[in-house]
C-alpha cells in the first residue's frame, strides 16, 4: 500500500516560516516590537558616528571590531533622512528581516540534505 504524498506548496511554507519567525522573536523580546529603542552601543557609538562621519564610519573600529552591518544600516537610515524617532524601529525591522532570511536559508538547505520533515 503506497502512502499518498501531499503536494508541496512553497508559498504557504514561506508564509508559515515568516509567522513562526515573528512569533519566536515576539516571544523572545516583545518590548522590542512595542517600544523600540536604541540598545547599548547602537546610539552612543554607531549611530552617532554615522551622523558625524557618514560613510567613513563603516571603517572605524569599536573595541577592535568593525561592526559593518549595524553601521551600514545606520548610514543608510541617516542618508534617507528618517526621523530619529523611527530609527530604532528600522533597526528592529532589519533585524527581523535578517533573522527571517537566515531561517529561510535553513529551510532551503533542508531540501539539499534530503530531510523528510523540514
Secondary structure, DSSP 8 states (H G I E B T S, - for coil): ---------HHHHHHHHHHHHHHHHHHH-HHHHHS----THIIIIIIHHHHHHGGGGGG--BTTB--HHHHHHHHHHHHTT--TTTHHHHHHHHHHHHHHHHHHHHHHHHHHTT-S--
